[in-house]
């Protein structure tokens, strides 16, 4: 390396890890991206050539370890770039990301299709030493061979090249889909010059609208399509015109209705064509079969049967839910013809009338500091860990960094980026920043995660508060975080969430959501913003009574998304069938509420076109069966029982993908999963919860 290259390397924060083993995020600039990606890609290519060379012994030490070390260095930096593009997107960063994207995509595809590397793994599997390897290493080699074949490594050269070209184009299309949706979301604003048009909206949300207008140098109150702005207006704003304007803008994002500027329609068609072609090249009937090759479910038919059974069980409740809202809107609110922009508003008014409380009232009890304090205490009791905020270099002033300790020793860490802002992708997610592993030298590298949400930022110096829905979202993403950081695995391929079947990866997150509805936990995480009081028992009882309000409607909505996704990737012909026609057919089968013809939900369905859930959206409900059943074990022993917590930690969180997910589940539960707990916790059935043992 030349002196100039050495100096450039030392000045690039994506190439130089701090003394604490962290990335200096505050120092990362768009101009660092391409040089870092090129440098790390070149290193990885050199290592790939070395381990694949004919003279290199086909064994773990000479092939797997050096390749994994170089791969992790590349993927950590590239993952950091992708993360920054999701949370602090700027035109310059986007340009840098898109310039580097083909380099990363090409490299990953060439590794996954390397004939020479594939042969090394084949030789490892066939060697007499294979059976002497530990279970985890044998499992990794077998899964690598499977993944090579799913990437086309075993195909003739022409077909292999075509699979690679498809992968490269799909990567670019998915990125463009995400960019279009973000740009379309950010482009809309509704500026209201008369505050009376916001009647019914909670005062703190009105203050957020005011602050948004001031930041944009506008007069009045500015509403956007970011969730903390959009959702409160849809639920609380009495002005039907405001709700309609927002709904139309939200439900037609990234479609032909914006004049084609950010239209995702042609991208959807092309993505589906390429996925179908890829599946056929790899010997599958459709992309659904290809997707399920690495999941728990065995076939699209099994998934479709599961979803239709769930729809059958929940649709009667959903129809009842919808009728109640319609009747209340007509008879009490005077809305004769309930439109889609009326439903959330009418449902909230009905819920308030029936259970005599509002989300805005509850929100004052969930101050963010109290929620985090109580959450940390609960997790600490169950899994024997403590949390401590520490200074670190971060990408935005609002981001916090926490160390996780056990027995006084740091075992993990995570970043928390909680607030919505322009340039940040909507939604909530967790991702691994660094993976737990044992180096050949014996040194243990501890895991680091990103925890990202889009809550409303506090304004005017007020203390941050959260709706209970937001509390549940935080618990969900923290469940994912725990899955990644509390792993006990020391081989990166099976550590944390790595390699976990996609339809099981939601188990820890959905599992942890249930604790947000436990009285003891709610008391610990609540502290009124003004009085400091815990959430009163009387109010909590109302919340419990309302917990499964519209549960049937929510369930069939999720089934609608999942059924559409699986049919789209298993029975749909992208060359002649209509995407909107398929969605309409699915709705006729399972839905109880129908959107207008101009609704363009598909154009913003980023989960399956840009988020890794293609032919996998069913995973939410599939994993919810597992998570509800696991939580019922805590109900049987006492929900904060440390012994049950340690068993969950040992059999599920610590295991990563060192075993099949179903083996992890049965090791914890002692039997196969049952649907009963999900139906009960979702309010579809009225069975009582298991009784915890009484105190002696």
N, C-alpha and C positions, 0 to 999 in steps of 0.2 A: 504493500500500500504506500502511495506517495505521501510526502509531507502534507501536501494540500489536502489529500483525501483524509489523512489522519486528523487534520485540523477541522475539516468539515464534519467528520464523525463525532469529534468531541463536542461540537457546538449543536448537534442535532439531538433534541431531547427524546426523540423516538428511538435513538440508537444508544443513548447513554442513560443507564438506570441510576437512580440516586443511591446514596449510602443505605437508605432504608429499603432498597429493593423496589422502589416505586418509579413510575413515570412522572416527570415534571410537567404535568398537564398545563400549568399556567404559561409555560414557555413554548408550547407547541404552536407553530404557525403553519399556514398553508404551504409555504415554500419548503417546509421540512418533509412533507409527505412523500413526494416522488423520490427524492434522494434516499430516504430511509427504506422505502419499499424496494428500490433497485438494489441497494447494498445488501439487504437481508435476503432478497431473492437470489442474488448472485452467490451468497454464502450457501444457501440451501441447495442450489443447483450443484455447487462443487461437492457438497456432502452426498447428494444423490448419486453423482457420478462415481464417487469413491465407494459407497456401500454397494452399488450395483455392478462394480467392475468384476470381471470373471475371476480374478484372483482373491477377491474378498471372501473370507469364510462365511457360509450361510448360517450364522448363529445370532443369538440375541445381542451379545456384546459388540459384534462387528457391524450389524445391520440396524437393528431396532433402536438401540440407545443413541448412537450418533445422529441418526436421521430424526429421531424424536426431539433431541435437543435443538437442532437447527430449525425444525418445524415449529417448535414452541416459541422460539425467538421471533420468527417471522409472524406467526399468527397472533402473538401478543401485540406487536406493533400495529399490524394491520387491523386487528380487532379494536385497538385504541382509536385508530383513524375512523373506522366505521362508527364507533360509539360517538366520537366528537361530531361527526356529520349528522348524527341523530339528535344530538342535544344542543349544539351551538352552530347550526348550519348557516353558512354565509356563501355568497357567490364564489369567493376565492377558494374556500375550503371544498365546496362542491366540485369546482373545476379540478382541483388537485386530486380529489377522490376519484373522479371519473377518468383522469389521466392514468392513475395508478391501478384502477380496477382491472383493465385487461391484463396487466402484468401479473396480478395476484390470481386472477381466474385461470390464465394460461398455465401458471406454475402448478396450481392445485390439480388441474386436470391432467397435466403431463405426469405428475407423480402418481395420480390414481390410475393412470393407464400405462405406466412403465412396465414393459414386458420383462426387462431385466430384473426390476425390483420384485415383480410378481413371481418370477422364477425363484428368487431368493427365498420368498415366503413358502413357495411350494416345496423347496428343498428342506426348509426347516421343519415343515409338517411331516415330510417323509423320512426324516432322519431318525436313527435309533434314540437320539438324545431327546426327542420331542416328549416322550412319555415321562421323562425324568424332570421335565419342567414343572413348576408349580401350576396349580389350576388357573390362576389369573393369566399367566403368560401363554399357556395353551389356548385359552379362550381368546386372547388378543390376536394370536396368529390365525386362528380359525375365522375370526371376524374380519381381519384384514384381507384374507383370501376371498371371503364373501364380498367385501366392498370392492376389491379389484374387479371381480366379475361383474358387479353392478355398475361399474364405471366403464366397462367395455374392454378391459385389459385382455380378455381371452378371445376377443373378436378378431377377424381378419383385418388387415391394415386399413382398408378403405372404410369399413364399417366403424372401426375404432376412431378414425379421423373424423367421421361424421358425428359420432357421439360427442367428441371433444368440441367440435364446432357448435353443436347444439348447446352444450353447457356454457360456452362463452356467450352465445347470443341470449340465452335465458338469464344469465347474470346481468347483462346490460339492460334487458327488458324489465326485470324486477326492480332494478335501481331506478329506471325511468318511471315506472309505475309509482314508486314511493315518492319520487320528486314531484310528479304531477299532483298527487294527492296533497302533499304538503303545500305546494304553491297555490293550489286551488283553495285550500283551507285558509291560508294566510291572506289571500287576495280579497276576501269578503270582509266588509264591515257594515254595520248598521248604526248610524249616528242618530240618536234621539235628542231633540232639542227641548222636549217637554217632559219633565220627570214624572208627570202624572201618567204617562204611558207605561211606566214601569211599576204601576201600583201592584202590590202583592209580592214583589220581589224583595227578599231579605235585605235589610239595610246594608250589611257588609258587602253584598254582591253589587248593590247600587254604587257603593263606594268604589268597588273594583272597576265598574263601568266608567265611573268618573275619572279614575286614575288612568285608565286605558286611553280615554279621550285626551287627557292632558299630555300623556306620553307621545301621542300621535299629533299633538298640537292642533287638536280639534276642540270646538266648543260643544258642551252638552255631555252626553253619555254614549260611550262607544261599546257596542256589542260585537263579538266575533264568533267564529265557529270553533274556537278552542273550547274544550269540554267545560272548564270552570266558568266560562261565560255563557255557553250555549245551553247547558242542561238546566241551570236555575231558571232561565227565562222560560224554557218549555214547561217547567213544572209549576212555576209560581206567577208568571206575568198574566195579569187579567186581560191585557189588550190582545185580542185575538189576531189583529193585524200584525203585531210584532211577532207573535208565534208563527204565523203563516209565512212571513218573510224569511224568518230563520230556518224553518223546516224546509222550504223550497230550496234555499241555498245549500243547506247541509245535505239534503238527499239527492242533489244533482251535481255534487262536487265531481270534478275530473271527468265530466261527461260531455256530450255534444252540445249541451246547453250553454257552455261557456264560450261558444263560437269556435271550438276546436283548439283553443290555446293549450289546454291541459287534458285533452280527451284521452282517457285510458281505454276506450272501446277497441281500437285496433290492436293495442298491446295485448289485451285479453285474448283475442282471437289467435294472435301469433303465438302467445305462450302456450295455449292449449294445443295448437298444431304441433309445436316442437315437443311438448311432453308426450303426446301420443306417438310421434315418430321415434323418440328416444326409447319408449317402452317396447315398441315393436322390434327395434334393432337389438334390444337386450333379451328378446325372447318372451316378452310378456304380452298378454292380450290387450292390456290397457295400462295407463299410468297408475291407476288405483292399485293394481297388483304389484307394480314396481315399488310404489310407496310402502306397501304393507310388508315387503320382503324383510324390513328391519324393525317391524313393529310387533306388538303382542297379538293383535287380531290377525287371523290367518288368511282372510279373503274379503273382497268387497261385499260378497253375499252375506258373510257373517256380520259385517258392520251394518249393512242395510237392514238386516233382520233385527239387530239390536236397536237401531234407531226407530224403526217402525213399531216395535214392541213398546218402546218408551213413549212414542207418540200416542199409541192406543191407550196406554194407561193414564196419560196426562191430559189428553184432549178434552174429555168431559169437564174436568176442572177448569181448563182454559176457556171453554165456551161459557161456563158460568161466570168466570172472572170478567170476560168481555161484556156480557149482558149486564152485569152489575154496574160497570162503568157507563155503558150506554144509557141505562135507565136513570142513573144519577145525573148524568149530563143533561138529559132531556127534562126530567121532572124537577130537579133542584136548580140547576145552573141555567136552564132555559136554552140549551144548545140542542136544537131539534135534530140537525144532521151533524153527527160527530165526525169531524175530519181528523186526519192523522195528527195535525198540529194541536188538536184538542185533547188527545187521549192522555198524555202525561199530566196535563193540567187537571183534567177531570178526575183522573185516578188519584192524584195527590189530594184534591179537595174531598173525595170520598174517604180516603184513608184518614184525613184529619177529622172528618165528621164522625167516622166510625170509632176511631181509637183516641180521639181528642188530644192529639199532639201533632206538631209539625216537625219536619226535619230541621227547620231553622231553630226551633226551640232546643232540640237535642244537640245541635251543633255547638251551642254555647258551653256544653259540658265536656266536649272533647277537645281540650287544648292540646296542641301538638306535643308540647313538652310532657304532659301527663300521659299521653298515649304511648310515646316512646319509652318513658320510664316504666310504665306498667307492662308493656310488651317485653322489654328487656328482663324485667323481674320474672315474668311468667316463663319465658324461654330459659332463663337461668335456672329456675327451679326444676324444670323438666329435663334439661339436657346438660346441667352442671357447667354453665359458662357465665362469664360476665362481659360487659361491654363498656368501653371507655372512649369518649370522643378525643381525638388527637389532631394536632395541626398537620396539614399535608398540602401539597401543591394541587390545586383543583382547577377545573375549566370554567367555573362560574362562582361568584362570591357566595351564592346560596348553598353550594354543595358542602356537605359535611363528610368527615372521614372517621370511622370507628374501628378500633381494635377489639378483637374478640379473644378472651383469655380463659384458660382453664388451669386451676392450681397456680395462678399468678404468672403463667407462661402464655405468651402470645401464640395462638394457634391459627388465626385468620384475621381478615379485615374486610371492610366493605365501604364503598362510597354511597352516599344517599343524595340523590338529586330529585327534590320533591315537587318543585313548582313549575307550572305551565308558563311558557313565554314564547314569543315569536321566534322561529328558527329551531324550535324543538318539536320533534315528532310527537303526535298525540298518543294517548294510551299509557299503559304502565307495563314495565317489564324488568326482568333481571337478566344479567349476562355475566359470564365468567370473565374476569380481567386477568387472573393468574391462577394456574392450576396447582393443587397440592401434588408434590412428587418428591421422591428421594433421588438425589443425584448419585452418580457412580462413586463420587468421593465420600458419600455417606451423609452429606448435608441435606437437611430437610427444607424444602421450599414450601412455605405456607400459602394457602389460597387467598385470593382477593376477588371481590364481586362488585358489580354495579347494581344498585337498586334505584330504579327510575319510576317516578310517578308524575302526574300532571295536576296536582292540587292547586287551588287558588293561593297565590302569595298574599301574605298579610299586607294591609295598606295603612298608611298614616300612623305607624308605630304600634298598631294593635297587635295583640298576641294572636298567633296563628291558631285557627280552630278547624275542625274537620267534621264533615257529616259522618254518620255511622256507615254509610256506603263507602266513604273514603277510608274509614278505619278498616273495614273489611278488605278493601283493595290493598291497603298497606300490609295487613296480615297475610294476604295471598302472596304478594311479592316477597315478603319476608320468609315465607315457607320455601319458595324457590331459592332464596339466598342461603337459608340454612342447609338445604340439600347440597349446595355447592361448597359451602365453607366448613361444614361439620363432617365431611368425608374422612374416613380413616385410611383410604387407599393411598398408596405411594407410587403407583404406576399411572402416568397421566392419562392413558387411553381409557381407564375405567374410573378415574378419580372424579368426585363431584357429580355433575350432571353429564359428563362426557360418556357417550355411548348408551345412556339410558334410553330405553324404547320410548319413542315419541308419545305413544298413548299411555305411558305411565309417568311421564315427567311432570304432569300436573298433580300427581298424588300428594306430595308434601305441601303444595301451595293451597289446594282446596281443603286439605286436612286442617291446616292452621286457621283458615277462615272460621271454622266452627267455634273456636275459642272466643271470637269476638261477640258471641251470643251467650256466653256463660256469665252468670250473675257475679261470681267472685272476680272474674277477669274484668268485666265491665266496671265494677267498682274501683278496681285498681288503676284502670286507664282513664278514668274520668275525673275532671276537676274544673268546675265552672269558671269561665273566664273572669267573672266579676266577683263572685262570692267564694270561690275555692271549694264549693261543696261537691261531693260525689253525686253521680246520677241517682236521683231518688228511686226507691224500690217501686213506687207507684208508677212512675214514668217508664221504668224498665219493664214492668208488667204489660204496659200498653205496647211497648216496642215488641215484646215477645208475641203478644196477641197478633200484631201486625206483621210479624216476621215473614210469613209466607203469603202475604197479601199479593195477589196476582201471580202466585207461584206456578200455576198451570200455564198461564200465558207466557211467562218467562221460559218455561221448559220447552214448550212447543216452538218458541222462537229459536232457541238454540238447536233444537232438532231440525228445524227448517234450514238453518245455515249448514249444518253438518250433512244433511241428506242431499242438499243441493251440491255441496262440495264433492261428496263421494260419487254421485251420479254424473257430475260434470267430468270426473276423471275415470269413470268406468263404463258408462253406457252412452256417453255423448259423442257425436261425430262432429268435430269442429269444422269439417269441410262443408257440411250441409245443414246441420241443426242450428237452432237459435238459442243463444245463451238466455235471453230474456224469456223465451218460450219455455225452456226447462225450468227456470225459476218460478214461472207462473204455474206450471204443472205441479211442482213441489208444494207450492202454497195451497193449491186446490186439495192436495192430499192431506196436509197436516195443519195448515194455518187456520186461525179463527178471526184474524184481523188482516185486512188486505190494503196495501198502500196504493196510491194512485198510479196509473199507467206510466206517468212520467218519472216516477221514482227510479233512481239509478244506483241502487245499493251495490250492485256488482262492481261498479267502477271504483268503489272505495273499499272493497273487500280485500284489504291488504294482507290479512292473515294468510290467504291462499295464493295470492299473486305476488307478494313481496315479503312474506314473513315466515316461510317454512312450514306452513300448515296444509299444503296442497295434499288432497286425499288424506287429511289428518285432522280436520276440524272436529271430527267425532271424538277426538282424544279427550276433549273437555268433559263430555258426559261419560265416556269409558273410564277415565281416571277417577271421576267423581264417585262411581260405584266403589272403587277401591278406597278412596279417601274417606267416604262416609262410613264404610265398614270398619276402617281403622279407628276412626273417632269413636265409634260405638264401643270399642274396647276400653277407651278412656272413660266413657260414661259408666261402664260396668264396674270400674275400679275406683272411680273418683277422678274427675277430669284433670286435676292437677297432681295426680299420683306420680311421684318421682320414679317409682319402680317401673310403671308402665311407660313413662317417658324414656327411661334408659333402654327399655326393650325396643321401643320405636327407633331410638337413636342407633342401637346396635344392629338391628335387622334391616333397617331401611335407609336412614340418612347416611350412616357410615359406609354402607356397602357400595354405593355408586352403581356401576354396571358390572361389578365383579361377578354377579349372578344375574339370572333372568329376573325381571321385575316380579313375575308371578311367584318365583321362589322366595324372594324377599317378603312378599305379602304373606304367603302361607307360613313362613318362619315366624312372622310376628303374630298372625291371627290364629294359627293352628288349624286352618281349614281353608277351603276354596272361598272366593268372594261371593257375597249374596247381594241382591238388589234391594232388599228390604230397608236397610238403613238409609239409602239414598232417597227412596220414596217417602220415608218418614221425615227425614230432615228437610226435604224439599216441600213438605206439606201436601204431597199428592195423596198420601194415606194418613189416617188419624191414629196409628198405633202409638202407644206411649213409649217414651224413651226407657232404656234399660235402667233399673234401679241400682244406684251405687250402694255398696255395703254400708250399713249403719255403723256408727262408732260404737266400740265396745263399752 
